């Protein structure tokens, strides 16, 4: 009989021996996420994250675990097993929890198991292993008109506040902050609850890991690695469209977590109802909580994002000083696509400007970035080219844009063409008006401002403008 009495030491020793006997897969799935607690009466309880894990331990490991424990414990105590829901999520003040043994830095999960991260001595490495980006936090997220509601909801989810809406589904155009929000939620949620199991992965990673688990015949470990999560975040859900078995597994995972009261956060480029490649039952679950739009950014927000990125680079010593306001405005004007494209332009400017950043004029930027941002000599885009490209995109004739017709099917593409002319040429409002059938400059100004407004409100127009911009640059 052993002489140890400290549950921490006994659990460490017993768990190591059990791991050698049952193997890494079952250990990582069922034992490592569990913890030993001492309740107010001094009873020892192995607490599993889910009822599924409790039942597995009770059937396959509890007897051997008690044999190992009794061989080490000088007080000859026995272990009971319960799931977290049975004992409550908050420890009584008299209880003590043994530290978890599944920190990524000390006991990495096998390949088929989805990535997780938990508090550890090497938390930075653990987080990178989970696919999160260290700089994507709430501190680096720039709030604006189009994302204020989404940001407020994200902070509420990250604070572990009572989950009135589950799942929370962020949707919006590509490149406007959905991934940033999911990363920020994961960081903050783990900071506030270091012992919680927070799982973040892209839908593509979910798909590839699930397929690999089926090939390796380790789907049980894969399922438990997700269903034992306290919070599951899946990015770009649209990519599971058309994958029947993966959709079925995702549906079962969401159902299990929701039944256990766990938090689910998802994102996609469209609202759940518009994910037509996803089968109706899963689509219904995705839409059952709160659908939260992340809208395309307006010019003010884009300028703020560019400024924030340059300040971050200044802290790293990449640039010195702050860019002039007109330089930031110019950078935003010539990068009408997503926030990711804008950030790429800012990075390019920082790389070529360095210590000269604060002294650069708009002309300097045009000269410096003419080649760098387009991969070669800057190509001039003409009004005629814009009119032809817009006409083809909307299946119209170029003459329709120049005509007097004011139907919505023609008026909106005409305004988009005017907006693109202002963005990509040096033509004045009166000159653009003359090239659109002799229209007054106030008509052009109204059209440009209307599209600027709709870019923050209408997801389809934001996509059209982004697609047209890519065509014109191509």
VEXTI-353701 format. One record per residue (C-alpha): residue number from 0; residue in three letters; x, y, z. Coordinates in Angstrom, 2 decimals. Each point is the difference from the previous one (the first is absolute). Last residue first. Layout:
% VEXTI-353701
<pt NUM,ala,<X,Y,Z>>
...
END
This chain:
% VEXTI-353701
<pt 473,unk,<-6.91,41.70,-63.57>>
<pt 472,unk,<-0.43,3.31,1.76>>
<pt 471,unk,<-3.31,0.67,-1.71>>
<pt 470,unk,<-1.21,-3.53,0.64>>
<pt 469,unk,<0.97,0.14,3.69>>
<pt 468,unk,<-1.82,3.32,0.41>>
<pt 467,unk,<-3.08,-1.46,-1.68>>
<pt 466,unk,<-0.05,-2.90,2.44>>
<pt 465,unk,<0.38,2.32,3.02>>
<pt 464,unk,<-2.71,2.34,-1.29>>
<pt 463,unk,<-2.37,-2.90,-0.61>>
<pt 462,unk,<0.71,-1.53,3.42>>
<pt 461,unk,<-0.68,3.30,1.80>>
<pt 460,unk,<-3.16,0.38,-2.10>>
<pt 459,unk,<-1.17,-3.44,1.12>>
<pt 458,unk,<0.67,0.69,3.69>>
<pt 457,unk,<-2.07,3.18,0.03>>
<pt 456,unk,<0.42,2.25,3.03>>
<pt 455,unk,<3.62,1.17,0.26>>
<pt 454,unk,<0.60,0.03,-3.77>>
<pt 453,unk,<-3.41,1.67,-0.37>>
<pt 452,unk,<1.27,3.29,1.44>>
<pt 451,unk,<3.05,0.17,-2.27>>
<pt 450,unk,<-2.29,-0.98,-2.90>>
<pt 449,unk,<-2.35,2.90,0.77>>
<pt 448,unk,<2.92,2.41,0.38>>
<pt 447,unk,<1.27,-0.86,-3.47>>
<pt 446,unk,<-3.46,0.31,-1.56>>
<pt 445,unk,<-0.72,3.35,1.66>>
<pt 444,unk,<3.34,1.39,-1.17>>
<pt 443,unk,<-0.68,-1.24,-3.54>>
<pt 442,unk,<-3.42,1.63,-0.05>>
<pt 441,unk,<1.51,3.21,1.43>>
<pt 440,unk,<2.54,0.03,-2.88>>
<pt 439,unk,<-2.85,0.27,-2.55>>
<pt 438,unk,<-0.47,-2.82,-2.51>>
<pt 437,unk,<1.24,0.22,-3.58>>
<pt 436,unk,<-0.64,-3.62,-0.94>>
<pt 435,unk,<2.30,-1.58,2.56>>
<pt 434,unk,<3.27,1.40,-1.37>>
<pt 433,unk,<-1.16,3.56,0.71>>
<pt 432,unk,<-0.78,-0.98,3.60>>
<pt 431,unk,<3.50,-1.44,0.49>>
<pt 430,unk,<1.48,3.30,-1.19>>
<pt 429,unk,<-2.27,2.01,2.34>>
<pt 428,unk,<0.96,-2.23,2.99>>
<pt 427,unk,<3.71,0.29,-0.75>>
<pt 426,unk,<2.02,-2.74,-1.72>>
<pt 425,unk,<3.11,-1.33,1.78>>
<pt 424,unk,<-1.04,-3.59,-0.52>>
<pt 423,unk,<-0.42,-3.03,2.25>>
<pt 422,unk,<-2.22,1.07,2.88>>
<pt 421,unk,<-2.02,2.72,-1.75>>
<pt 420,unk,<-0.56,-2.26,-2.99>>
<pt 419,unk,<-0.92,-2.85,2.35>>
<pt 418,unk,<-2.69,2.15,1.63>>
<pt 417,unk,<-1.36,1.01,-3.41>>
<pt 416,unk,<-0.16,-3.67,-1.04>>
<pt 415,unk,<-1.81,-0.87,3.24>>
<pt 414,unk,<-2.46,2.83,-0.66>>
<pt 413,unk,<-0.69,-1.37,-3.51>>
<pt 412,unk,<-0.40,-3.51,1.44>>
<pt 411,unk,<-2.66,1.44,2.36>>
<pt 410,unk,<-1.85,1.99,-2.68>>
<pt 409,unk,<-0.24,-2.93,-2.46>>
<pt 408,unk,<-1.93,-2.65,1.92>>
<pt 407,unk,<-1.57,2.77,2.09>>
<pt 406,unk,<-1.71,1.49,-3.05>>
<pt 405,unk,<1.27,3.47,-0.87>>
<pt 404,unk,<0.43,-0.14,-3.78>>
<pt 403,unk,<1.62,3.17,-1.36>>
<pt 402,unk,<2.72,-1.97,-1.75>>
<pt 401,unk,<3.74,-0.05,0.69>>
<pt 400,unk,<-0.09,-3.10,2.21>>
<pt 399,unk,<-2.35,-1.74,-2.46>>
<pt 398,unk,<2.43,0.74,-2.87>>
<pt 397,unk,<2.56,-2.26,1.65>>
<pt 396,unk,<-2.46,-2.85,-0.45>>
<pt 395,unk,<-1.09,-1.93,3.09>>
<pt 394,unk,<0.79,-3.42,1.44>>
<pt 393,unk,<0.83,1.43,3.45>>
<pt 392,unk,<3.69,-1.00,-0.12>>
<pt 391,unk,<0.24,0.69,-3.75>>
<pt 390,unk,<-1.33,3.56,0.45>>
<pt 389,unk,<2.31,0.64,2.97>>
<pt 388,unk,<3.07,-1.12,-1.98>>
<pt 387,unk,<-0.97,2.07,-3.07>>
<pt 386,unk,<-0.64,3.14,2.05>>
<pt 385,unk,<3.24,-0.44,1.95>>
<pt 384,unk,<2.00,-0.44,-3.21>>
<pt 383,unk,<-1.57,3.13,-1.49>>
<pt 382,unk,<0.83,2.00,3.13>>
<pt 381,unk,<3.63,-1.07,-0.31>>
<pt 380,unk,<2.26,-1.96,2.32>>
<pt 379,unk,<3.67,0.92,-0.24>>
<pt 378,unk,<2.37,-2.81,0.88>>
<pt 377,unk,<2.67,0.64,2.61>>
<pt 376,unk,<3.29,-1.59,-1.09>>
<pt 375,unk,<0.51,-3.39,1.65>>
<pt 374,unk,<-1.17,-2.13,2.92>>
<pt 373,unk,<-3.03,2.20,0.58>>
<pt 372,unk,<0.65,1.16,3.54>>
<pt 371,unk,<3.78,0.30,-0.30>>
<pt 370,unk,<0.09,1.68,-3.38>>
<pt 369,unk,<-2.20,3.03,0.61>>
<pt 368,unk,<0.65,-0.24,3.71>>
<pt 367,unk,<3.01,2.28,0.30>>
<pt 366,unk,<-1.08,2.54,-2.63>>
<pt 365,unk,<-3.60,0.22,1.16>>
<pt 364,unk,<1.22,0.14,3.60>>
<pt 363,unk,<2.38,2.85,-0.78>>
<pt 362,unk,<-2.79,1.88,-1.78>>
<pt 361,unk,<-2.25,-0.43,3.04>>
<pt 360,unk,<2.76,1.49,2.15>>
<pt 359,unk,<2.41,-1.94,2.21>>
<pt 358,unk,<1.64,1.78,2.94>>
<pt 357,unk,<-1.42,-2.15,2.81>>
<pt 356,unk,<0.84,-3.26,-1.79>>
<pt 355,unk,<3.66,0.74,-0.73>>
<pt 354,unk,<1.31,-2.34,2.74>>
<pt 353,unk,<-1.30,-3.02,-1.88>>
<pt 352,unk,<-1.73,0.99,-3.26>>
<pt 351,unk,<0.37,-3.11,-2.20>>
<pt 350,unk,<-0.93,-2.57,2.64>>
<pt 349,unk,<-2.59,2.21,1.67>>
<pt 348,unk,<-1.75,0.68,-3.31>>
<pt 347,unk,<-0.08,-3.71,-0.79>>
<pt 346,unk,<-1.41,-0.80,3.43>>
<pt 345,unk,<-2.67,2.68,-0.46>>
<pt 344,unk,<-0.93,-1.45,-3.42>>
<pt 343,unk,<-0.29,-3.47,1.53>>
<pt 342,unk,<-2.19,1.42,2.75>>
<pt 341,unk,<-2.25,1.53,-2.64>>
<pt 340,unk,<-0.25,-3.32,-1.81>>
<pt 339,unk,<-0.94,-1.72,3.26>>
<pt 338,unk,<-2.55,2.72,0.73>>
<pt 337,unk,<-1.78,-0.87,-3.24>>
<pt 336,unk,<0.08,1.77,-3.35>>
<pt 335,unk,<0.05,3.74,-0.72>>
<pt 334,unk,<3.80,0.25,0.28>>
<pt 333,unk,<0.91,3.14,-2.01>>
<pt 332,unk,<-2.35,2.17,2.03>>
<pt 331,unk,<1.19,-1.44,3.32>>
<pt 330,unk,<3.65,0.77,-0.76>>
<pt 329,unk,<-0.93,3.49,-1.13>>
<pt 328,unk,<-1.88,0.67,3.22>>
<pt 327,unk,<2.97,-1.28,2.01>>
<pt 326,unk,<2.33,2.34,-1.90>>
<pt 325,unk,<-2.41,2.91,0.49>>
<pt 324,unk,<0.05,-0.60,3.76>>
<pt 323,unk,<3.83,0.16,0.12>>
<pt 322,unk,<1.69,-3.22,1.09>>
<pt 321,unk,<1.21,-0.32,3.57>>
<pt 320,unk,<3.57,-0.16,1.31>>
<pt 319,unk,<2.65,-2.64,-0.68>>
<pt 318,unk,<-0.60,-3.28,-1.81>>
<pt 317,unk,<0.98,-3.64,0.57>>
<pt 316,unk,<1.05,0.61,3.63>>
<pt 315,unk,<-2.46,-2.54,1.43>>
<pt 314,unk,<-1.94,2.76,1.72>>
<pt 313,unk,<-0.12,1.81,-3.36>>
<pt 312,unk,<-1.52,-3.11,-1.60>>
<pt 311,unk,<-2.84,0.12,2.51>>
<pt 310,unk,<-0.47,3.70,-0.69>>
<pt 309,unk,<-0.13,-0.73,-3.73>>
<pt 308,unk,<-2.71,-2.60,0.57>>
<pt 307,unk,<-2.09,2.41,2.08>>
<pt 306,unk,<0.24,2.70,-2.65>>
<pt 305,unk,<-1.09,-2.38,-2.75>>
<pt 304,unk,<-2.90,-1.23,2.15>>
<pt 303,unk,<-1.05,3.59,0.81>>
<pt 302,unk,<0.07,0.92,-3.70>>
<pt 301,unk,<-2.11,-3.06,-0.78>>
<pt 300,unk,<-2.49,0.93,2.71>>
<pt 299,unk,<-0.48,3.49,-1.41>>
<pt 298,unk,<-0.33,-1.34,-3.56>>
<pt 297,unk,<-2.82,-2.38,0.82>>
<pt 296,unk,<0.61,-3.62,0.89>>
<pt 295,unk,<-2.04,-2.90,-1.37>>
<pt 294,unk,<-2.44,-1.39,2.53>>
<pt 293,unk,<0.48,-2.63,2.68>>
<pt 292,unk,<-3.51,-1.39,0.44>>
<pt 291,unk,<-1.09,-1.90,3.16>>
<pt 290,unk,<-2.27,-3.01,-0.29>>
<pt 289,unk,<-1.04,-0.96,3.54>>
<pt 288,unk,<-1.05,-3.52,0.93>>
<pt 287,unk,<-2.00,-2.41,-2.16>>
<pt 286,unk,<1.51,0.98,-3.36>>
<pt 285,unk,<2.85,-2.50,0.12>>
<pt 284,unk,<-2.35,-2.69,1.29>>
<pt 283,unk,<-2.40,0.56,-2.92>>
<pt 282,unk,<2.88,-0.13,-2.49>>
<pt 281,unk,<1.00,-3.35,1.50>>
<pt 280,unk,<-3.49,-1.38,-0.53>>
<pt 279,unk,<-0.33,1.59,-3.48>>
<pt 278,unk,<3.16,-1.45,-1.61>>
<pt 277,unk,<2.77,2.46,-0.75>>
<pt 276,unk,<0.58,0.97,-3.64>>
<pt 275,unk,<-2.76,2.65,0.29>>
<pt 274,unk,<1.88,2.02,2.62>>
<pt 273,unk,<-2.29,3.04,-0.46>>
<pt 272,unk,<-2.18,-0.79,3.04>>
<pt 271,unk,<3.13,-0.21,2.15>>
<pt 270,unk,<1.08,3.59,-0.86>>
<pt 269,unk,<2.90,0.27,-2.44>>
<pt 268,unk,<3.80,0.17,0.11>>
<pt 267,unk,<0.02,-2.34,2.96>>
<pt 266,unk,<0.71,0.06,3.74>>
<pt 265,unk,<-0.72,-2.17,3.01>>
<pt 264,unk,<0.03,0.28,3.80>>
<pt 263,unk,<-1.28,-2.81,2.25>>
<pt 262,unk,<-0.17,0.13,3.80>>
<pt 261,unk,<-0.73,-3.12,2.08>>
<pt 260,unk,<-3.37,-0.64,1.66>>
<pt 259,unk,<0.38,-3.80,-0.13>>
<pt 258,unk,<-2.92,-0.30,-2.44>>
<pt 257,unk,<1.58,2.73,-2.13>>
<pt 256,unk,<3.29,-1.89,-0.07>>
<pt 255,unk,<-1.60,-3.28,-1.09>>
<pt 254,unk,<-2.15,1.64,-2.70>>
<pt 253,unk,<2.96,1.96,-1.36>>
<pt 252,unk,<2.14,-3.15,-0.21>>
<pt 251,unk,<-2.78,-2.02,-1.63>>
<pt 250,unk,<-0.53,2.71,-2.62>>
<pt 249,unk,<3.75,0.24,-0.65>>
<pt 248,unk,<0.18,-3.79,-0.47>>
<pt 247,unk,<-2.92,0.03,-2.43>>
<pt 246,unk,<1.52,2.92,-1.91>>
<pt 245,unk,<3.28,-1.89,-0.26>>
<pt 244,unk,<-1.79,-3.07,-1.34>>
<pt 243,unk,<-1.87,2.01,-2.64>>
<pt 242,unk,<2.78,2.27,-1.28>>
<pt 241,unk,<-1.91,2.28,-2.44>>
<pt 240,unk,<0.47,3.10,2.14>>
<pt 239,unk,<2.63,-0.53,2.71>>
<pt 238,unk,<1.84,3.07,-1.34>>
<pt 237,unk,<-2.87,2.34,0.92>>
<pt 236,unk,<0.98,-0.40,3.67>>
<pt 235,unk,<2.77,2.58,-0.43>>
<pt 234,unk,<1.24,-0.07,3.64>>
<pt 233,unk,<-1.02,-2.50,2.68>>
<pt 232,unk,<0.16,0.99,3.69>>
<pt 231,unk,<-0.80,-2.57,2.70>>
<pt 230,unk,<-0.27,1.02,3.65>>
<pt 229,unk,<-0.07,-2.33,3.00>>
<pt 228,unk,<1.41,-2.75,-2.19>>
<pt 227,unk,<-0.50,-3.66,0.95>>
<pt 226,unk,<-2.05,-0.54,-3.16>>
<pt 225,unk,<2.91,1.04,-2.20>>
<pt 224,unk,<2.72,-2.32,1.31>>
<pt 223,unk,<-2.71,-2.62,0.58>>
<pt 222,unk,<-0.88,-0.14,-3.67>>
<pt 221,unk,<3.62,-0.27,-1.14>>
<pt 220,unk,<0.77,-2.70,2.56>>
<pt 219,unk,<-3.02,-2.02,-1.15>>
<pt 218,unk,<0.91,0.61,-3.67>>
<pt 217,unk,<3.33,-1.78,0.41>>
<pt 216,unk,<-0.26,-2.49,-2.84>>
<pt 215,unk,<3.13,1.52,-1.59>>
<pt 214,unk,<-1.84,0.68,-3.27>>
<pt 213,unk,<-3.04,1.28,1.89>>
<pt 212,unk,<2.22,2.22,2.15>>
<pt 211,unk,<1.72,1.35,-3.13>>
<pt 210,unk,<-3.38,0.95,-1.47>>
<pt 209,unk,<-0.99,1.72,3.25>>
<pt 208,unk,<3.28,1.91,0.15>>
<pt 207,unk,<-0.35,1.14,-3.61>>
<pt 206,unk,<-3.59,1.20,0.45>>
<pt 205,unk,<0.51,1.74,3.35>>
<pt 204,unk,<3.15,1.62,-1.41>>
<pt 203,unk,<-1.98,1.24,-3.00>>
<pt 202,unk,<-2.72,1.24,2.34>>
<pt 201,unk,<2.66,2.02,1.80>>
<pt 200,unk,<0.94,-0.88,3.53>>
<pt 199,unk,<-0.33,1.38,3.52>>
<pt 198,unk,<-0.51,-2.15,3.10>>
<pt 197,unk,<-0.19,1.51,3.49>>
<pt 196,unk,<0.22,-2.42,2.90>>
<pt 195,unk,<-0.45,1.92,3.23>>
<pt 194,unk,<2.75,-0.05,2.60>>
<pt 193,unk,<1.29,3.49,-0.76>>
<pt 192,unk,<-3.48,1.55,0.25>>
<pt 191,unk,<0.29,3.77,-0.53>>
<pt 190,unk,<3.12,-0.28,-2.15>>
<pt 189,unk,<-1.48,-2.91,-1.95>>
<pt 188,unk,<-3.14,1.99,-0.82>>
<pt 187,unk,<2.10,3.03,-0.95>>
<pt 186,unk,<2.24,-1.86,-2.45>>
<pt 185,unk,<-2.85,-2.02,-1.53>>
<pt 184,unk,<-2.23,3.05,-0.43>>
<pt 183,unk,<2.84,1.95,-1.62>>
<pt 182,unk,<0.68,-2.81,-2.48>>
<pt 181,unk,<-3.69,-0.18,-0.91>>
<pt 180,unk,<-0.16,3.79,-0.42>>
<pt 179,unk,<3.11,0.14,-2.19>>
<pt 178,unk,<-1.35,-2.81,-2.17>>
<pt 177,unk,<-3.18,2.00,-0.57>>
<pt 176,unk,<1.87,3.27,-0.65>>
<pt 175,unk,<-0.82,1.40,-3.45>>
<pt 174,unk,<1.91,-2.28,-2.38>>
<pt 173,unk,<-2.75,-1.95,-1.72>>
<pt 172,unk,<-3.44,1.55,0.23>>
<pt 171,unk,<-2.25,-0.64,3.00>>
<pt 170,unk,<-1.20,-2.53,2.53>>
<pt 169,unk,<0.53,-0.57,3.72>>
<pt 168,unk,<-2.09,-2.84,1.49>>
<pt 167,unk,<-0.53,-0.24,3.75>>
<pt 166,unk,<-1.19,-3.50,0.89>>
<pt 165,unk,<-1.52,0.34,2.51>>
<pt 164,unk,<-1.75,3.21,1.00>>
<pt 163,unk,<-0.97,0.60,3.64>>
<pt 162,unk,<3.41,-1.26,1.03>>
<pt 161,unk,<0.47,1.41,3.48>>
<pt 160,unk,<3.22,2.01,-0.14>>
<pt 159,unk,<3.18,-1.98,-0.71>>
<pt 158,unk,<1.88,3.30,-0.50>>
<pt 157,unk,<0.99,-1.06,-3.51>>
<pt 156,unk,<-3.66,-0.22,-1.06>>
<pt 155,unk,<-0.71,3.55,1.22>>
<pt 154,unk,<3.14,1.30,-1.69>>
<pt 153,unk,<-1.06,-1.57,-3.30>>
<pt 152,unk,<-3.52,1.46,0.32>>
<pt 151,unk,<1.39,3.50,0.45>>
<pt 150,unk,<2.40,-0.47,-2.92>>
<pt 149,unk,<-2.79,-1.19,-2.29>>
<pt 148,unk,<-2.12,3.03,0.91>>
<pt 147,unk,<2.87,2.42,-0.67>>
<pt 146,unk,<1.03,-1.62,-3.31>>
<pt 145,unk,<-1.38,2.23,-2.76>>
<pt 144,unk,<0.14,3.32,1.84>>
<pt 143,unk,<3.56,-0.47,1.18>>
<pt 142,unk,<2.14,-1.76,2.59>>
<pt 141,unk,<3.65,-0.80,-0.65>>
<pt 140,unk,<1.08,-3.40,1.33>>
<pt 139,unk,<3.56,0.07,1.36>>
<pt 138,unk,<-0.95,-0.02,3.69>>
<pt 137,unk,<-2.75,-2.56,-0.63>>
<pt 136,unk,<2.67,-2.45,-1.12>>
<pt 135,unk,<1.36,-1.16,-3.35>>
<pt 134,unk,<3.71,0.63,0.64>>
<pt 133,unk,<0.74,-3.48,1.36>>
<pt 132,unk,<-1.53,-1.88,-2.91>>
<pt 131,unk,<-1.90,-3.15,0.90>>
<pt 130,unk,<0.66,-3.32,-1.73>>
<pt 129,unk,<-0.16,-2.14,3.15>>
<pt 128,unk,<3.71,-0.81,-0.12>>
<pt 127,unk,<0.63,3.73,0.00>>
<pt 126,unk,<-1.95,0.21,3.24>>
<pt 125,unk,<2.03,-2.72,1.67>>
<pt 124,unk,<3.26,1.58,-1.10>>
<pt 123,unk,<-1.04,3.32,1.54>>
<pt 122,unk,<-1.30,-1.75,3.13>>
<pt 121,unk,<3.30,-1.63,0.89>>
<pt 120,unk,<-0.47,-0.30,3.75>>
<pt 119,unk,<-3.52,-1.15,-0.70>>
<pt 118,unk,<-3.58,1.21,-0.19>>
<pt 117,unk,<-1.94,-1.92,-2.63>>
<pt 116,unk,<-0.11,-0.27,-3.75>>
<pt 115,unk,<-1.81,-2.35,-2.28>>
<pt 114,unk,<0.69,-1.58,-3.36>>
<pt 113,unk,<-2.29,-2.78,-1.23>>
<pt 112,unk,<1.11,-3.53,0.77>>
<pt 111,unk,<1.09,-2.01,-3.03>>
<pt 110,unk,<3.68,0.87,0.55>>
<pt 109,unk,<0.31,-1.21,3.59>>
<pt 108,unk,<-0.40,2.55,2.78>>
<pt 107,unk,<3.06,1.71,1.40>>
<pt 106,unk,<0.83,-0.71,3.63>>
<pt 105,unk,<2.48,2.49,1.49>>
<pt 104,unk,<-0.19,3.17,-2.12>>
<pt 103,unk,<-3.55,-0.73,-1.08>>
<pt 102,unk,<-1.22,0.01,3.59>>
<pt 101,unk,<-1.97,-3.18,0.60>>
<pt 100,unk,<0.89,-0.69,3.63>>
<pt 99,unk,<-2.56,2.15,1.71>>
<pt 98,unk,<0.96,1.44,3.38>>
<pt 97,unk,<-1.65,-1.76,2.96>>
<pt 96,unk,<-2.99,1.92,1.21>>
<pt 95,unk,<-0.60,0.84,3.65>>
<pt 94,unk,<-3.30,0.17,1.73>>
<pt 93,unk,<-0.95,1.95,3.09>>
<pt 92,unk,<-0.99,3.07,-1.96>>
<pt 91,unk,<-2.43,-2.02,-2.08>>
<pt 90,unk,<1.24,-0.42,-3.58>>
<pt 89,unk,<-2.03,1.61,-2.73>>
<pt 88,unk,<-1.16,-1.95,-3.08>>
<pt 87,unk,<-2.47,-2.14,1.89>>
<pt 86,unk,<0.48,-3.54,1.33>>
<pt 85,unk,<-2.39,-1.85,-2.30>>
<pt 84,unk,<0.62,2.21,-3.05>>
<pt 83,unk,<3.74,-0.62,0.30>>
<pt 82,unk,<-0.34,-3.74,-0.39>>
<pt 81,unk,<0.41,-2.37,2.91>>
<pt 80,unk,<2.54,-2.66,0.96>>
<pt 79,unk,<0.70,-1.48,3.46>>
<pt 78,unk,<3.51,-0.56,1.26>>
<pt 77,unk,<0.93,-2.02,3.08>>
<pt 76,unk,<2.03,0.96,3.04>>
<pt 75,unk,<2.63,-2.23,1.62>>
<pt 74,unk,<1.50,2.85,2.08>>
<pt 73,unk,<3.59,-0.81,-1.06>>
<pt 72,unk,<-1.08,0.24,-3.62>>
<pt 71,unk,<2.32,-1.69,-2.50>>
<pt 70,unk,<-1.31,-3.54,-0.44>>
<pt 69,unk,<-3.52,1.22,0.64>>
<pt 68,unk,<0.30,2.38,-2.95>>
<pt 67,unk,<1.28,-2.66,-2.40>>
<pt 66,unk,<-2.83,-2.39,0.90>>
<pt 65,unk,<-2.44,2.89,-0.13>>
<pt 64,unk,<1.10,0.88,-3.54>>
<pt 63,unk,<-0.31,-3.64,-1.04>>
<pt 62,unk,<-3.66,-0.07,1.08>>
<pt 61,unk,<-0.73,3.43,-1.44>>
<pt 60,unk,<1.47,-0.69,-3.46>>
<pt 59,unk,<-2.37,-1.59,-2.50>>
<pt 58,unk,<-3.64,0.20,1.12>>
<pt 57,unk,<0.16,2.90,2.46>>
<pt 56,unk,<2.51,1.87,-2.16>>
<pt 55,unk,<-2.18,-0.37,-3.10>>
<pt 54,unk,<-3.14,1.02,1.90>>
<pt 53,unk,<1.68,3.10,1.40>>
<pt 52,unk,<1.36,0.92,-3.46>>
<pt 51,unk,<-3.51,-0.07,-1.49>>
<pt 50,unk,<-1.37,1.90,3.00>>
<pt 49,unk,<2.39,2.80,-0.88>>
<pt 48,unk,<3.00,1.90,1.42>>
<pt 47,unk,<1.01,-2.78,2.41>>
<pt 46,unk,<0.35,0.57,3.75>>
<pt 45,unk,<1.92,-2.65,1.91>>
<pt 44,unk,<-1.33,0.31,3.54>>
<pt 43,unk,<1.88,-0.55,3.26>>
<pt 42,unk,<-2.08,0.31,3.17>>
<pt 41,unk,<1.24,2.37,2.70>>
<pt 40,unk,<-3.46,1.04,1.15>>
<pt 39,unk,<0.30,3.45,-1.60>>
<pt 38,unk,<1.01,-1.49,-3.33>>
<pt 37,unk,<3.51,-0.96,-1.12>>
<pt 36,unk,<0.21,0.32,-3.76>>
<pt 35,unk,<1.87,-2.06,-2.58>>
<pt 34,unk,<0.02,1.40,-3.54>>
<pt 33,unk,<-1.01,-1.23,-3.45>>
<pt 32,unk,<1.23,1.24,-3.40>>
<pt 31,unk,<3.00,-2.41,0.22>>
<pt 30,unk,<-2.08,-3.09,0.76>>
<pt 29,unk,<-2.55,-0.23,-2.82>>
<pt 28,unk,<1.40,1.09,-3.36>>
<pt 27,unk,<3.72,0.32,0.75>>
<pt 26,unk,<0.04,-3.33,1.89>>
<pt 25,unk,<-2.09,-1.78,-2.64>>
<pt 24,unk,<2.48,1.03,-2.72>>
<pt 23,unk,<3.29,-0.18,1.96>>
<pt 22,unk,<-0.29,-3.65,1.05>>
<pt 21,unk,<-2.01,-1.94,2.61>>
<pt 20,unk,<2.87,-1.40,2.09>>
<pt 19,unk,<2.65,2.69,-0.29>>
<pt 18,unk,<-2.67,2.67,0.58>>
<pt 17,unk,<-1.15,-1.81,3.13>>
<pt 16,unk,<3.51,0.14,1.44>>
<pt 15,unk,<0.27,3.73,-0.68>>
<pt 14,unk,<-3.48,0.58,1.44>>
<pt 13,unk,<0.88,-1.82,3.23>>
<pt 12,unk,<3.19,2.02,0.53>>
<pt 11,unk,<-1.50,3.39,-0.72>>
<pt 10,unk,<-3.16,-0.85,1.92>>
<pt 9,unk,<1.96,-1.06,3.08>>
<pt 8,unk,<2.13,3.14,-0.08>>
<pt 7,unk,<-2.97,2.36,-0.24>>
<pt 6,unk,<-2.09,-2.09,2.45>>
<pt 5,unk,<2.64,0.60,2.73>>
<pt 4,unk,<-0.05,-3.04,2.34>>
<pt 3,unk,<2.97,-2.03,-1.20>>
<pt 2,unk,<1.08,-2.98,2.16>>
<pt 1,unk,<-0.48,-2.82,-2.45>>
<pt 0,unk,<-1.37,-3.43,0.96>>
END
